[in-house]
Amino acid sequence: MLALLEKATERLIGLSAFLGTLGLLFIVAVIVVDVIGRNFGMPLYGSQDLIIMTMVVIVFGGMALCDRMDGHIVVDIFQESFPPGMNRVIDVFSALLGVIIFVLIAYTVFKSAQLSQMLNLSTNLLRLPIAWFQYTLCALSLVGALAMLLRAVTLLLGSGQQHHPEKDAL
């Protein structure tokens, strides 16, 4: 059962990171076209709308992969003075806290997306429906929460990797 969950989570993380990568490539293209257009007196209309909305996909698209690769910022001042069991408890607690935070983000933004949809809110220039991006943020937040939950479960079962920043030191 855990292997199936890991495989499904890995695929969702891969899809999430792929969407974030596409978003980044899209923003680079928009900025290049906008800068070239500005030099000829014809900036890309709506580039600010496109960039702002795509940033949601970039940031939350990479969040699950960042967690999977243990790339989040940690403060490890006391890690060496704690026993390994205590460090494992802290790692599990932080992963579960991350799950709660990302589920709450998804829930809050989902409610906001429903309101945006009801009020037909859109971006300033291009009139892109804001709810689309909010629903995307919800989905990507839930993928991030699932990745953190899987990390907590694997740590609890003893098969997960603990964060050891001293190995990463230069």
N, C-alpha and C positions, 0 to 999 in steps of 0.2 A: 504494500500500500504506500509506504514512504517513497519507494523507488518511482512509483507512478506519479506521486505528487511532485517529486524532484524533477522528473522529466517534463511534466506539464508546466511547472514553474520556470524551468530553464527556457522552454519555448516562448512563454509569455515575456520573460526578461529579454530574450533575443528580439522578439517583435517590438517590444517597448524601446529597446536601444536602437533598432532599425528605424523606427518612426522618429526618434530623436535625431538620428543621423540625417535622415531626409529633411527634417526641419532645419538643421544646421546648414545643409547644402542649399536649401531654398533661400534662407536668409542671406547667405553669401551671394547668391545670384541676384537677389533683390537689391542688395547694397551695391554690387558692381554695376548693375543696370542704372540704379539711381545716381551714382556718382558720375558715370559716363554721361547720363542724361543731363545732369546739372552743368557739366562742362559745355554742353551745347544749348543750355537755356531751357531744357525740357526734362525736369526731374520726373521720376516715376510717380504718377498719381497714386496715392494710397499706400506708399511704401511704409509709412509709419504704422498704419493699421496692420499690414502684413507682418511686419517685424514684431510688433507687440504681441499679436495673437500666436505667432509661431514660437515665441519664447516659452510659452506654456508647454508646448510639445517638447522642446529641447530640454528644459529643466526637468520636467517630470518624466520624460522618456528615458533619461539617463539615470534616474534615481535608483531604480531597482538594480541596474547593473553596478552602480557605485556601491550599493550595499553588498551585492554578491561578491565583489572583488575586495571587500573590506576597505573601501576608499573613503569612508566618512571620517571626519575629524574626531579625534578622541583626545581626552586629557588623561595621561597615564602617569601622573605624578606619583601615585601610591601603588602602582601595579606591582612593582618589584617587592614591596614590603608586605603584600597580601599573599596568603597561600593560594595555590592554583585553584582550589575549590571555590574560594571567595571570588577570584577573578572570573571563574566560570559563571557564578551566580550573577555577578555584575554584568557580564556579557549577555546572559539570558534576559535579565531585567531590562537592559538597554534595548535589546531587540524587541521585547514585548511592549516597551514604552513607545518605540518607533511604530509598531503595528497600531497601537491605539491612536497615536498622533495622525498617522496617514489615513486611518479609517475615519477619524473625525474630520480631517480635511475633505475627504471624499464626500462624506455626508453633508457637510456645510456647503460645499460647492454644488452638490446635487440639488439641494434646496434652492440655492441661488440660481441655478440653471433653470429650474422650474419657473421661478419668478421671472427670469429673463425671457424665457419662452412665452410666458403669459403676457408680458408687456411688450413683446417684440423688440427687445433691445438689440442694438446692432452697433458696429464700429462707426466712427465719425464720418469717414470719407467713403469707404467702399460699401458700407451698409451690410457687412458680413454679420450674420446672426451670432451673437456672443455665446448663446447657449451651446452651440456646437463645440466651442473651445472649452467651455466649462464641463461638458459631458466627457470630453477627451481627458481633461485633467482628473476627473473622477475615476475613470478607468485606469489611467496610469498610476494614480495614487493607490488604487486597490492592488495593482500589480506590485508596487513597492511594498505595500503592507504584506502581501503574500510572500514575497522574498524574505522579508524580516521574520515572518512567522516560521517559515521553513528553517531559517538560521537558528531561531530559538529552539525549535523542535530537535534539530540535529545536535545542538549543543546539549540539550537535556538528555538525549539518548547517548551522548558520549561520542558520537561519530563526527561531530563538527569541529572546525578549526577555531581556536581562540585567537583573538587579536594579540599579536606579539610585535609591537612597534620596534623593539630593540633589534629585531632581525632586519628591519627595513632601514635602520640608521645608516648614514653615509660613512 
